[in-house]
Amino acid sequence: MSATLDYYNQNARSYTSATQALDFRSIQEHFLSCMPRPARILDFGCGSGRDTGYFLNRGFQVDAIDGSSEMCRIAGEYTGIPIRQMLFQELDTVDTYDGIWACASILHLPKGELSDVFDRMAVALRKNGILYASFKYGSFEGERNGRHFTDFTEASFAEFAGGFHKLVIQEMWISRDVRPERGEERWLNTILQKSAIR
């Protein structure tokens, strides 16, 4: 993970320029449609703060974290709220959030560490809480362009999520990358819900 954090610290400005102004409303609104009012959301790996800012502007209470000190600084300037610098593996909140938004963030974890982080997110969610997570579509796991990636398909994610104790898949769908120069890249979008029973 340190190489991935180094990448974001060193490339924070260029990454922000490439992502902060992107129109991501269709997926943001789909996630928000699952939220109660009022709702508290955790932007889990907030990057440039694009989604945190959107959720705040829509009237939601938002906490945001990122592992990169530079991204935290940029996101804080953009959103006007304090951004907590922490690793995904350090999440220790209990029954706090109605929704967790992990957009293109936890995909940087090795698969061997993902199960624990999903468990931590489940604990942090309130009963029936909603989790959105997105991954690059495919079967690759390893370093690519200076960062670690764990990719999934519908089948591999369903198999992986079968080991979760408190989260149940509600939806999966494929989308194209919204960056114009990457229109051929595909993403796996997932929505899971914290079970009130298991």
TORDRENTI-230566 format. One record per atom (N, C-alpha, C): x, z, y; residue number from 1; atom name. Coordinates in pm, 1 decimal, padded with zeros to 6 digits. Layout:
<rs>
R|xx|zz|yy|n|atom
R|X|Z|Y|NUM|CA
...
</rs>
This chain:
<rs>
R|xx|zz|yy|n|atom
R|00082.7|00000.0|-00121.5|1|N
R|00000.0|00000.0|00000.0|1|CA
R|00085.7|00000.0|00125.9|1|C
R|00208.5|00054.2|00117.3|2|N
R|00292.6|00063.1|00235.9|2|CA
R|00325.8|-00075.0|00291.9|2|C
R|00349.1|-00173.4|00205.2|3|N
R|00377.5|-00308.9|00252.6|3|CA
R|00257.4|-00366.3|00326.8|3|C
R|00136.6|-00338.2|00277.0|4|N
R|00014.9|-00386.0|00342.5|4|CA
R|-00000.7|-00320.4|00478.7|4|C
R|00022.9|-00189.6|00487.5|5|N
R|00014.4|-00121.2|00616.7|5|CA
R|00120.3|-00173.9|00713.2|5|C
R|00239.9|-00197.9|00661.7|6|N
R|00345.2|-00256.6|00745.7|6|CA
R|00299.8|-00390.6|00802.2|6|C
R|00234.4|-00471.2|00718.5|7|N
R|00186.6|-00601.7|00762.9|7|CA
R|00090.8|-00585.5|00880.8|7|C
R|-00006.1|-00494.3|00868.7|8|N
R|-00104.8|-00478.8|00975.6|8|CA
R|-00042.8|-00417.0|01101.0|8|C
R|00050.1|-00325.0|01085.2|9|N
R|00117.1|-00269.6|01202.5|9|CA
R|00197.5|-00375.6|01276.3|9|C
R|00260.6|-00465.0|01201.1|10|N
R|00345.2|-00567.7|01261.4|10|CA
R|00266.2|-00687.5|01314.0|10|C
R|00147.7|-00710.0|01258.6|11|N
R|00068.5|-00827.8|01294.9|11|CA
R|-00066.5|-00791.2|01356.1|11|C
R|-00075.0|-00671.6|01412.4|12|N
R|-00203.7|-00621.2|01460.9|12|CA
R|-00265.2|-00712.1|01566.8|12|C
R|-00184.1|-00757.7|01659.8|13|N
R|-00239.3|-00840.1|01768.0|13|CA
R|-00289.8|-00975.3|01717.6|13|C
R|-00211.5|-01041.6|01634.0|14|N
R|-00254.9|-01172.5|01584.2|14|CA
R|-00376.6|-01158.3|01492.9|14|C
R|-00380.2|-01050.6|01413.8|15|N
R|-00496.3|-01027.3|01326.8|15|CA
R|-00621.0|-01002.9|01412.0|15|C
R|-00605.2|-00925.9|01517.2|16|N
R|-00718.3|-00899.3|01606.8|16|CA
R|-00768.2|-01028.3|01670.0|16|C
R|-00676.4|-01111.0|01716.4|17|N
R|-00715.7|-01238.2|01778.3|17|CA
R|-00793.0|-01326.4|01682.5|17|C
R|-00759.1|-01316.7|01553.9|18|N
R|-00822.6|-01402.6|01453.8|18|CA
R|-00956.1|-01348.9|01404.5|18|C
R|-00982.3|-01219.4|01423.8|19|N
R|-01100.2|-01160.5|01358.0|19|CA
R|-01198.7|-01090.4|01450.7|19|C
R|-01153.8|-01040.3|01565.2|20|N
R|-01240.1|-00950.5|01643.0|20|CA
R|-01364.4|-01020.5|01698.0|20|C
R|-01352.6|-01147.4|01733.4|21|N
R|-01463.5|-01218.2|01796.2|21|CA
R|-01548.2|-01298.8|01697.3|21|C
R|-01519.8|-01289.0|01568.7|22|N
R|-01593.6|-01367.3|01469.5|22|CA
R|-01739.9|-01323.9|01463.5|22|C
R|-01827.1|-01421.1|01443.8|23|N
R|-01970.8|-01393.5|01429.9|23|CA
R|-02000.5|-01354.9|01285.3|23|C
R|-02023.7|-01227.9|01263.5|24|N
R|-02048.3|-01175.4|01128.6|24|CA
R|-02188.5|-01115.6|01118.6|24|C
R|-02276.5|-01156.0|01211.1|25|N
R|-02405.7|-01088.3|01225.1|25|CA
R|-02494.0|-01095.0|01101.7|25|C
R|-02491.1|-01205.3|01029.2|26|N
R|-02584.5|-01217.3|00916.7|26|CA
R|-02560.5|-01108.5|00813.0|26|C
R|-02433.7|-01081.0|00783.3|27|N
R|-02403.5|-00977.9|00683.5|27|CA
R|-02414.9|-00838.8|00746.0|27|C
R|-02373.1|-00823.4|00870.3|28|N
R|-02390.0|-00694.8|00937.9|28|CA
R|-02537.4|-00654.5|00940.2|28|C
R|-02624.0|-00748.1|00976.0|29|N
R|-02766.6|-00716.9|00986.1|29|CA
R|-02829.2|-00692.0|00849.1|29|C
R|-02779.9|-00761.4|00748.6|30|N
R|-02831.4|-00736.8|00614.1|30|CA
R|-02799.3|-00593.5|00570.9|30|C
R|-02678.4|-00550.1|00600.3|31|N
R|-02639.4|-00411.6|00570.3|31|CA
R|-02724.5|-00313.5|00650.4|31|C
R|-02739.9|-00338.8|00780.0|32|N
R|-02816.6|-00246.5|00863.4|32|CA
R|-02962.5|-00239.2|00822.0|32|C
R|-03014.5|-00346.2|00764.8|33|N
R|-03154.8|-00345.1|00721.3|33|CA
R|-03178.2|-00245.7|00608.1|33|C
R|-03069.6|-00204.6|00542.7|34|N
R|-03079.8|-00105.5|00435.0|34|CA
R|-03070.2|00037.6|00486.7|34|C
R|-03041.0|00053.0|00616.8|35|N
R|-03017.1|00185.1|00673.8|35|CA
R|-03145.5|00248.4|00725.8|35|C
R|-03158.8|00380.7|00712.1|36|N
R|-03268.4|00449.8|00779.9|36|CA
R|-03237.6|00460.0|00929.0|36|C
R|-03334.4|00504.1|01006.4|37|N
R|-03310.9|00531.7|01148.9|37|CA
R|-03345.3|00677.1|01174.9|37|C
R|-03259.2|00755.6|01231.6|38|N
R|-03120.6|00723.7|01264.7|38|CA
R|-03033.5|00725.3|01138.9|38|C
R|-02916.0|00667.6|01148.7|39|N
R|-02825.5|00664.2|01034.2|39|CA
R|-02682.3|00685.0|01082.3|39|C
R|-02603.5|00741.8|00994.7|40|N
R|-02461.5|00760.6|01021.4|40|CA
R|-02383.0|00671.2|00926.3|40|C
R|-02293.0|00591.2|00981.9|41|N
R|-02218.2|00490.9|00906.1|41|CA
R|-02068.5|00520.7|00915.0|41|C
R|-01999.3|00499.9|00803.7|42|N
R|-01853.2|00504.7|00802.7|42|CA
R|-01800.5|00362.4|00791.2|42|C
R|-01724.0|00318.4|00890.8|43|N
R|-01653.8|00189.8|00881.7|43|CA
R|-01519.8|00220.7|00815.6|43|C
R|-01509.9|00185.0|00688.0|44|N
R|-01401.7|00230.3|00600.7|44|CA
R|-01293.1|00123.1|00594.9|44|C
R|-01197.7|00133.2|00686.8|45|N
R|-01097.4|00028.5|00704.9|45|CA
R|-01144.8|-00063.9|00814.6|45|C
R|-01150.4|-00011.5|00936.9|46|N
R|-01222.4|-00079.3|01045.2|46|CA
R|-01145.6|-00194.0|01108.1|46|C
R|-01014.2|-00206.0|01079.6|47|N
R|-00939.1|-00316.2|01137.5|47|CA
R|-00946.2|-00316.0|01288.6|47|C
R|-00983.6|-00428.0|01346.4|48|N
R|-00985.2|-00444.1|01491.9|48|CA
R|-01101.5|-00373.0|01560.1|48|C
R|-01194.8|-00319.2|01482.0|49|N
R|-01309.5|-00249.7|01539.5|49|CA
R|-01430.7|-00337.3|01562.6|49|C
R|-01424.4|-00461.9|01518.0|50|N
R|-01535.8|-00554.8|01539.4|50|CA
R|-01668.5|-00498.8|01489.3|50|C
R|-01670.6|-00451.9|01366.1|51|N
R|-01796.6|-00408.1|01306.3|51|CA
R|-01839.1|-00271.7|01359.8|51|C
R|-01743.1|-00183.3|01383.4|52|N
R|-01775.2|-00055.3|01446.4|52|CA
R|-01844.4|-00078.7|01579.6|52|C
R|-01787.8|-00168.1|01659.9|53|N
R|-01847.7|-00198.5|01788.7|53|CA
R|-01988.3|-00253.4|01775.3|53|C
R|-02008.9|-00340.0|01678.1|54|N
R|-02141.7|-00398.6|01657.2|54|CA
R|-02242.9|-00291.1|01619.1|54|C
R|-02205.1|-00203.3|01526.2|55|N
R|-02296.8|-00099.0|01481.3|55|CA
R|-02327.8|-00000.3|01593.8|55|C
R|-02227.7|00032.0|01674.5|56|N
R|-02251.4|00120.0|01789.4|56|CA
R|-02348.7|00055.7|01886.5|56|C
R|-02329.4|-00072.2|01914.6|57|N
R|-02418.5|-00143.1|02007.0|57|CA
R|-02560.7|-00153.1|01955.2|57|C
R|-02576.5|-00143.5|01825.0|58|N
R|-02710.5|-00146.7|01764.3|58|CA
R|-02771.5|-00006.9|01754.5|58|C
R|-02701.4|00092.6|01808.7|59|N
R|-02758.0|00225.7|01819.6|59|CA
R|-02730.1|00319.3|01704.1|59|C
R|-02635.9|00283.3|01618.0|60|N
R|-02604.4|00368.3|01503.9|60|CA
R|-02488.2|00461.4|01536.0|60|C
R|-02486.5|00576.2|01469.4|61|N
R|-02373.2|00667.1|01480.2|61|CA
R|-02265.9|00617.9|01383.0|61|C
R|-02143.3|00602.1|01432.5|62|N
R|-02038.3|00541.9|01350.7|62|CA
R|-01911.4|00626.2|01355.9|62|C
R|-01854.5|00652.3|01239.3|63|N
R|-01719.0|00703.0|01226.3|63|CA
R|-01634.6|00587.8|01173.1|63|C
R|-01510.1|00579.4|01217.2|64|N
R|-01424.9|00468.6|01174.6|64|CA
R|-01286.6|00519.2|01139.2|64|C
R|-01230.9|00463.0|01031.3|65|N
R|-01095.3|00498.5|00988.7|65|CA
R|-01017.4|00371.4|00957.4|65|C
R|-00886.2|00382.1|00965.1|66|N
R|-00798.8|00274.7|00920.1|66|CA
R|-00663.5|00336.7|00888.8|66|C
R|-00591.1|00273.4|00798.0|67|N
R|-00460.5|00324.9|00759.9|67|CA
R|-00349.4|00284.1|00854.2|67|C
R|-00372.1|00179.0|00932.6|68|N
R|-00270.2|00126.0|01023.0|68|CA
R|-00281.3|00191.9|01159.6|68|C
R|-00173.3|00249.9|01206.7|69|N
R|-00175.0|00314.4|01338.1|69|CA
R|-00203.1|00214.0|01449.5|69|C
R|-00149.9|00093.7|01436.4|70|N
R|-00172.5|-00008.8|01538.4|70|CA
R|-00317.1|-00055.2|01540.4|70|C
R|-00376.0|-00073.4|01423.0|71|N
R|-00516.6|-00114.3|01419.1|71|CA
R|-00605.5|-00002.7|01473.6|71|C
R|-00571.9|00122.4|01445.1|72|N
R|-00649.4|00234.5|01500.2|72|CA
R|-00645.9|00231.9|01653.0|72|C
R|-00528.4|00205.8|01709.4|73|N
R|-00515.6|00201.5|01854.7|73|CA
R|-00598.7|00088.4|01914.5|73|C
R|-00589.6|-00029.4|01853.3|74|N
R|-00665.5|-00144.3|01904.0|74|CA
R|-00815.5|-00121.8|01889.2|74|C
R|-00857.7|-00070.5|01773.7|75|N
R|-01000.2|-00045.7|01750.5|75|CA
R|-01053.2|00060.5|01846.0|75|C
R|-00971.4|00161.7|01874.8|76|N
R|-01013.4|00264.9|01968.2|76|CA
R|-01033.7|00210.4|02108.3|76|C
R|-00942.4|00123.5|02151.7|77|N
R|-00956.1|00059.9|02282.4|77|CA
R|-01080.9|-00028.2|02287.9|77|C
R|-01108.6|-00096.5|02178.9|78|N
R|-01221.7|-00191.4|02175.0|78|CA
R|-01356.2|-00119.9|02170.4|78|C
R|-01364.3|-00012.3|02093.1|79|N
R|-01494.0|00052.9|02070.2|79|CA
R|-01520.7|00170.9|02162.4|79|C
R|-01415.1|00229.0|02217.0|80|N
R|-01432.9|00345.1|02303.0|80|CA
R|-01454.5|00475.4|02229.1|80|C
R|-01434.5|00474.6|02097.3|81|N
R|-01446.8|00597.9|02019.9|81|CA
R|-01313.3|00625.6|01950.8|81|C
R|-01286.4|00752.0|01917.2|82|N
R|-01162.2|00781.5|01844.8|82|CA
R|-01167.2|00725.7|01702.9|82|C
R|-01059.3|00664.7|01661.0|83|N
R|-01047.7|00609.4|01526.1|83|CA
R|-00950.9|00698.0|01448.5|83|C
R|-00991.9|00742.2|01331.7|84|N
R|-00907.5|00832.2|01253.3|84|CA
R|-00812.2|00751.5|01165.3|84|C
R|-00683.8|00781.2|01175.6|85|N
R|-00587.0|00715.4|01088.1|85|CA
R|-00578.8|00792.9|00957.1|85|C
R|-00613.1|00727.7|00848.7|86|N
R|-00607.1|00789.8|00716.7|86|CA
R|-00609.0|00682.6|00610.3|86|C
R|-00561.5|00716.7|00492.3|87|N
R|-00565.9|00626.4|00378.4|87|CA
R|-00700.0|00639.0|00308.4|87|C
R|-00738.5|00534.2|00238.1|88|N
R|-00864.5|00537.8|00163.8|88|CA
R|-00865.6|00654.1|00064.3|88|C
R|-00751.2|00679.3|00004.6|89|N
R|-00740.5|00783.1|-00098.7|89|CA
R|-00754.0|00923.9|-00042.0|89|C
R|-00756.7|00936.0|00090.3|90|N
R|-00767.9|01067.2|00154.3|90|CA
R|-00910.8|01103.1|00193.0|90|C
R|-01005.2|01015.1|00167.4|91|N
R|-01144.7|01044.4|00200.7|91|CA
R|-01192.8|01165.6|00121.5|91|C
R|-01239.7|01268.0|00191.8|92|N
R|-01284.7|01389.2|00123.0|92|CA
R|-01416.4|01443.4|00179.9|92|C
R|-01491.7|01356.1|00246.4|93|N
R|-01620.0|01395.0|00304.4|93|CA
R|-01726.5|01402.9|00195.9|93|C
R|-01823.4|01494.6|00212.6|94|N
R|-01928.1|01516.1|00112.7|94|CA
R|-02066.0|01500.0|00177.2|94|C
R|-02150.0|01415.9|00115.6|95|N
R|-02291.1|01399.5|00157.2|95|CA
R|-02306.2|01382.9|00309.1|95|C
R|-02232.2|01289.9|00365.4|96|N
R|-02226.2|01276.7|00511.2|96|CA
R|-02285.9|01147.1|00563.2|96|C
R|-02274.5|01038.8|00488.4|97|N
R|-02306.9|00906.2|00542.7|97|CA
R|-02428.2|00843.0|00474.0|97|C
R|-02508.0|00774.1|00556.7|98|N
R|-02618.1|00693.1|00502.9|98|CA
R|-02565.9|00558.1|00455.8|98|C
R|-02455.4|00515.7|00513.7|99|N
R|-02396.7|00388.2|00475.0|99|CA
R|-02246.4|00388.8|00491.2|99|C
R|-02178.2|00320.1|00402.4|100|N
R|-02033.9|00298.1|00415.3|100|CA
R|-02010.2|00147.7|00413.8|100|C
R|-01935.9|00103.0|00511.3|101|N
R|-01905.8|-00039.1|00530.6|101|CA
R|-01757.7|-00059.2|00500.3|101|C
R|-01727.1|-00126.5|00390.5|102|N
R|-01588.5|-00152.3|00349.4|102|CA
R|-01568.2|-00303.2|00343.7|102|C
R|-01562.3|-00363.1|00461.4|103|N
R|-01555.5|-00509.2|00473.9|103|CA
R|-01410.2|-00554.4|00471.6|103|C
R|-01371.7|-00628.1|00367.9|104|N
R|-01235.8|-00682.2|00356.6|104|CA
R|-01130.8|-00574.0|00376.5|104|C
R|-01155.3|-00457.4|00318.4|105|N
R|-01063.2|-00345.3|00339.6|105|CA
R|-01009.6|-00288.4|00208.1|105|C
R|-01098.0|-00236.9|00124.7|106|N
R|-01051.5|-00175.5|-00000.4|106|CA
R|-00999.1|-00279.4|-00098.5|106|C
R|-01015.6|-00406.5|-00067.2|107|N
R|-00957.4|-00512.7|-00150.3|107|CA
R|-00805.2|-00506.7|-00152.3|107|C
R|-00747.1|-00428.2|-00058.8|108|N
R|-00601.6|-00415.3|-00055.5|108|CA
R|-00549.3|-00309.9|-00153.0|108|C
R|-00638.9|-00241.4|-00223.3|109|N
R|-00596.8|-00141.9|-00321.3|109|CA
R|-00576.2|-00205.2|-00458.1|109|C
R|-00478.2|-00158.1|-00534.1|110|N
R|-00467.6|-00200.7|-00674.4|110|CA
R|-00592.4|-00156.0|-00750.3|110|C
R|-00631.3|-00233.9|-00848.8|111|N
R|-00752.0|-00201.1|-00924.3|111|CA
R|-00744.3|-00060.5|-00984.0|111|C
R|-00623.0|-00018.5|-01021.7|112|N
R|-00606.7|00113.4|-01079.7|112|CA
R|-00639.6|00227.1|-00984.6|112|C
R|-00639.0|00199.8|-00853.1|113|N
R|-00671.8|00302.3|-00754.1|113|CA
R|-00814.8|00288.8|-00701.4|113|C
R|-00877.8|00176.5|-00728.9|114|N
R|-01010.2|00150.5|-00672.5|114|CA
R|-01118.6|00243.7|-00728.0|114|C
R|-01112.1|00274.9|-00856.6|115|N
R|-01217.2|00358.5|-00915.6|115|CA
R|-01225.7|00493.6|-00846.2|115|C
R|-01110.0|00554.9|-00820.9|116|N
R|-01108.4|00684.2|-00753.0|116|CA
R|-01165.9|00672.8|-00612.6|116|C
R|-01133.5|00564.4|-00541.8|117|N
R|-01183.2|00547.1|-00405.9|117|CA
R|-01334.0|00522.8|-00406.2|117|C
R|-01384.3|00446.2|-00502.2|118|N
R|-01529.7|00430.4|-00512.8|118|CA
R|-01596.5|00564.8|-00540.7|118|C
R|-01535.6|00647.1|-00625.3|119|N
R|-01590.1|00781.2|-00650.9|119|CA
R|-01592.3|00863.0|-00522.0|119|C
R|-01487.0|00854.2|-00442.9|120|N
R|-01480.6|00928.2|-00316.7|120|CA
R|-01588.6|00879.8|-00219.4|120|C
R|-01611.3|00749.3|-00216.1|121|N
R|-01717.1|00696.4|-00129.7|121|CA
R|-01853.5|00743.6|-00176.3|121|C
R|-01874.4|00748.0|-00307.1|122|N
R|-02001.8|00795.7|-00360.3|122|CA
R|-02026.5|00939.9|-00318.8|122|C
R|-01924.9|01023.0|-00326.2|123|N
R|-01938.3|01163.3|-00285.9|123|CA
R|-01968.3|01174.0|-00135.7|123|C
R|-01908.3|01084.8|-00057.1|124|N
R|-01928.0|01088.5|00088.2|124|CA
R|-02066.8|01040.9|00130.5|124|C
R|-02132.3|00962.4|00045.3|125|N
R|-02266.7|00913.1|00076.5|125|CA
R|-02373.0|01019.2|00052.8|125|C
R|-02476.1|01013.6|00133.9|126|N
R|-02594.8|01093.7|00108.9|126|CA
R|-02674.2|01033.0|-00006.6|126|C
R|-02768.5|01106.8|-00057.7|127|N
R|-02853.5|01058.0|-00166.9|127|CA
R|-02918.8|00925.4|-00126.7|127|C
R|-02911.0|00829.1|-00215.9|128|N
R|-02964.1|00694.0|-00194.6|128|CA
R|-02887.6|00616.0|-00087.3|128|C
R|-02769.1|00664.9|-00048.6|129|N
R|-02688.5|00595.0|00050.7|129|CA
R|-02642.4|00458.6|00002.3|129|C
R|-02606.5|00372.6|00097.4|130|N
R|-02572.6|00232.8|00070.1|130|CA
R|-02424.9|00207.5|00100.0|130|C
R|-02361.1|00133.9|00010.7|131|N
R|-02221.4|00095.0|00026.3|131|CA
R|-02210.8|-00056.6|00023.0|131|C
R|-02147.1|-00113.2|00126.2|132|N
R|-02114.5|-00255.4|00127.6|132|CA
R|-01964.1|-00270.4|00111.1|132|C
R|-01921.3|-00356.1|00019.8|133|N
R|-01779.5|-00386.0|00002.1|133|CA
R|-01763.9|-00534.5|-00024.6|133|C
R|-01657.7|-00594.0|00030.0|134|N
R|-01634.3|-00736.6|00008.2|134|CA
R|-01492.2|-00758.5|-00040.7|134|C
R|-01479.7|-00861.9|-00123.2|135|N
R|-01352.1|-00896.7|-00186.4|135|CA
R|-01335.7|-01047.7|-00183.8|135|C
R|-01212.1|-01092.3|-00179.8|136|N
R|-01189.0|-01234.8|-00198.9|136|CA
R|-01233.9|-01272.5|-00340.4|136|C
R|-01289.1|-01391.6|-00352.5|137|N
R|-01348.4|-01433.9|-00479.5|137|CA
R|-01241.3|-01491.7|-00570.9|137|C
R|-01231.5|-01435.8|-00691.7|138|N
R|-01135.7|-01488.6|-00787.0|138|CA
R|-01088.0|-01382.2|-00883.4|138|C
R|-00978.0|-01409.8|-00950.4|139|N
R|-00926.0|-01318.1|-01052.3|139|CA
R|-00785.1|-01270.4|-01021.1|139|C
R|-00735.9|-01301.7|-00901.7|140|N
R|-00598.2|-01266.7|-00866.0|140|CA
R|-00584.9|-01118.3|-00835.1|140|C
R|-00473.9|-01058.8|-00875.2|141|N
R|-00436.1|-00926.3|-00827.3|141|CA
R|-00285.2|-00925.7|-00806.0|141|C
R|-00243.0|-00888.4|-00685.5|142|N
R|-00100.9|-00884.2|-00654.5|142|CA
R|-00077.6|-00910.9|-00507.5|142|C
R|00048.1|-00938.0|-00470.4|143|N
R|00081.8|-00958.8|-00330.7|143|CA
R|00061.8|-01104.7|-00291.7|143|C
R|00000.1|-01121.9|-00176.5|144|N
R|-00027.2|-01255.4|-00123.6|144|CA
R|-00013.4|-01247.8|00028.2|144|C
R|00074.2|-01327.2|00084.7|145|N
R|00095.6|-01329.9|00229.5|145|CA
R|00128.8|-01191.8|00285.8|145|C
R|00212.1|-01117.3|00212.7|146|N
R|00259.8|-00989.7|00263.1|146|CA
R|00168.6|-00871.4|00241.1|146|C
R|00055.6|-00892.1|00172.8|147|N
R|-00039.6|-00783.3|00148.4|147|CA
R|-00084.3|-00784.9|00003.0|147|C
R|-00124.1|-00667.5|-00047.2|148|N
R|-00179.0|-00661.2|-00182.2|148|CA
R|-00327.3|-00698.3|-00176.6|148|C
R|-00371.4|-00775.1|-00277.2|149|N
R|-00512.9|-00810.4|-00289.5|149|CA
R|-00559.0|-00789.0|-00432.7|149|C
R|-00679.7|-00737.5|-00445.3|150|N
R|-00749.8|-00733.9|-00573.3|150|CA
R|-00877.1|-00815.8|-00556.8|150|C
R|-00884.4|-00929.2|-00624.6|151|N
R|-01000.0|-01018.4|-00614.5|151|CA
R|-01099.5|-00989.2|-00726.4|151|C
R|-01224.7|-01027.7|-00703.0|152|N
R|-01328.1|-01011.7|-00805.8|152|CA
R|-01419.4|-01133.5|-00808.3|152|C
R|-01478.8|-01157.8|-00924.0|153|N
R|-01593.9|-01246.3|-00939.2|153|CA
R|-01715.3|-01157.0|-00966.1|153|C
R|-01832.9|-01216.9|-00973.7|154|N
R|-01952.3|-01136.8|-01006.3|154|CA
R|-01935.2|-01067.3|-01140.4|154|C
R|-01884.9|-01140.6|-01238.9|155|N
R|-01872.9|-01084.5|-01374.0|155|CA
R|-01768.4|-00973.4|-01378.3|155|C
R|-01653.0|-00996.0|-01316.6|156|N
R|-01548.3|-00893.4|-01323.5|156|CA
R|-01585.3|-00769.7|-01242.7|156|C
R|-01658.1|-00787.9|-01131.3|157|N
R|-01698.2|-00669.9|-01055.1|157|CA
R|-01807.3|-00592.2|-01128.4|157|C
R|-01900.6|-00663.9|-01190.5|158|N
R|-02005.0|-00595.2|-01267.2|158|CA
R|-01944.4|-00513.9|-01380.6|158|C
R|-01843.9|-00570.5|-01446.4|159|N
R|-01775.9|-00497.0|-01553.0|159|CA
R|-01703.0|-00375.0|-01496.2|159|C
R|-01634.6|-00395.0|-01384.8|160|N
R|-01562.1|-00285.7|-01320.3|160|CA
R|-01657.7|-00174.8|-01276.1|160|C
R|-01768.7|-00212.9|-01214.5|161|N
R|-01863.9|-00114.6|-01162.1|161|CA
R|-01941.2|-00044.7|-01272.7|161|C
R|-01936.3|-00098.0|-01392.9|162|N
R|-02003.7|-00031.9|-01504.8|162|CA
R|-01946.6|00105.0|-01534.2|162|C
R|-01825.6|00131.7|-01484.8|163|N
R|-01765.5|00262.3|-01505.2|163|CA
R|-01797.3|00363.2|-01396.2|163|C
R|-01872.4|00321.8|-01293.8|164|N
R|-01905.2|00414.6|-01186.0|164|CA
R|-02009.7|00515.6|-01234.0|164|C
R|-01997.6|00638.5|-01188.8|165|N
R|-02089.9|00743.5|-01231.4|165|CA
R|-02207.9|00761.3|-01135.9|165|C
R|-02189.5|00726.4|-01008.9|166|N
R|-02293.1|00756.5|-00910.7|166|CA
R|-02338.8|00635.6|-00830.3|166|C
R|-02278.8|00520.0|-00853.3|167|N
R|-02312.0|00401.2|-00776.7|167|CA
R|-02369.1|00293.0|-00865.7|167|C
R|-02474.1|00227.6|-00816.8|168|N
R|-02540.9|00121.9|-00891.5|168|CA
R|-02542.7|-00005.0|-00806.3|168|C
R|-02503.3|-00117.1|-00865.8|169|N
R|-02506.1|-00243.9|-00792.7|169|CA
R|-02650.1|-00283.3|-00761.6|169|C
R|-02675.5|-00314.5|-00635.9|170|N
R|-02806.0|-00363.7|-00593.6|170|CA
R|-02806.2|-00514.1|-00568.7|170|C
R|-02695.0|-00564.5|-00513.9|171|N
R|-02686.1|-00707.3|-00481.9|171|CA
R|-02541.2|-00753.2|-00491.4|171|C
R|-02523.6|-00879.2|-00526.8|172|N
R|-02395.6|-00947.4|-00514.2|172|CA
R|-02423.7|-01090.8|-00470.8|172|C
R|-02344.5|-01141.0|-00377.0|173|N
R|-02359.5|-01280.2|-00337.2|173|CA
R|-02226.4|-01332.8|-00284.6|173|C
R|-02213.3|-01464.4|-00286.5|174|N
R|-02090.7|-01530.9|-00242.5|174|CA
R|-02114.0|-01590.5|-00104.4|174|C
R|-02013.7|-01576.5|-00018.0|175|N
R|-02021.2|-01637.8|00114.7|175|CA
R|-01890.2|-01710.7|00144.4|175|C
R|-01896.3|-01799.3|00241.4|176|N
R|-01777.1|-01869.3|00288.4|176|CA
R|-01709.2|-01785.0|00394.6|176|C
R|-01579.6|-01802.9|00408.3|177|N
R|-01506.1|-01735.4|00514.6|177|CA
R|-01556.9|-01786.8|00649.0|177|C
R|-01582.0|-01694.7|00743.1|178|N
R|-01638.0|-01736.2|00871.7|178|CA
R|-01531.2|-01790.8|00966.6|178|C
R|-01403.8|-01776.1|00932.2|179|N
R|-01299.5|-01835.0|01015.5|179|CA
R|-01298.5|-01986.5|00995.1|179|C
R|-01305.2|-02063.5|01103.1|180|N
R|-01319.4|-02209.0|01091.0|180|CA
R|-01211.9|-02274.2|01003.6|180|C
R|-01089.0|-02225.8|01014.5|181|N
R|-00981.1|-02289.2|00939.0|181|CA
R|-00979.2|-02246.2|00793.2|181|C
R|-01066.9|-02154.0|00755.7|182|N
R|-01067.8|-02104.5|00618.0|182|CA
R|-01205.1|-02122.1|00553.2|182|C
R|-01275.5|-02222.8|00594.1|183|N
R|-01411.6|-02243.9|00546.6|183|CA
R|-01424.1|-02266.4|00397.4|183|C
R|-01314.3|-02304.9|00332.0|184|N
R|-01320.7|-02327.4|00188.1|184|CA
R|-01298.1|-02199.4|00107.0|184|C
R|-01252.5|-02092.9|00170.6|185|N
R|-01232.6|-01966.4|00099.9|185|CA
R|-01367.3|-01899.3|00075.6|185|C
R|-01377.8|-01834.7|-00038.9|186|N
R|-01502.8|-01768.3|-00074.4|186|CA
R|-01481.9|-01618.1|-00086.0|186|C
R|-01589.0|-01544.4|-00058.0|187|N
R|-01587.4|-01399.0|-00063.0|187|CA
R|-01700.5|-01349.5|-00152.6|187|C
R|-01673.6|-01241.9|-00225.6|188|N
R|-01777.0|-01173.4|-00303.0|188|CA
R|-01824.9|-01055.0|-00220.5|188|C
R|-01952.8|-01055.3|-00187.6|189|N
R|-02015.9|-00946.0|-00114.0|189|CA
R|-02095.4|-00860.7|-00212.0|189|C
R|-02082.3|-00729.6|-00199.0|190|N
R|-02152.5|-00639.4|-00290.0|190|CA
R|-02222.7|-00530.1|-00211.7|190|C
R|-02340.1|-00495.0|-00257.5|191|N
R|-02410.9|-00378.1|-00204.9|191|CA
R|-02443.6|-00286.9|-00323.0|191|C
R|-02400.7|-00162.6|-00312.1|192|N
R|-02426.5|-00062.7|-00415.0|192|CA
R|-02503.1|00053.2|-00351.9|192|C
R|-02575.0|00125.2|-00433.4|193|N
R|-02651.8|00240.4|-00385.1|193|CA
R|-02615.7|00364.1|-00465.2|193|C
R|-02606.5|00476.2|-00395.7|194|N
R|-02580.9|00602.6|-00462.9|194|CA
R|-02707.0|00645.2|-00536.3|194|C
R|-02695.3|00663.6|-00664.5|195|N
R|-02810.4|00700.7|-00745.8|195|CA
R|-02850.2|00844.4|-00719.2|195|C
R|-02978.0|00868.5|-00712.4|196|N
R|-03029.5|01005.3|-00695.4|196|CA
R|-03036.5|01078.5|-00828.1|196|C
R|-03012.4|01006.8|-00937.0|197|N
R|-03029.3|01064.4|-01070.9|197|CA
R|-02896.7|01090.4|-01136.0|197|C
R|-02809.3|00986.2|-01142.7|198|N
R|-02684.5|00999.4|-01218.2|198|CA
R|-02585.0|01089.5|-01147.6|198|C
</rs>
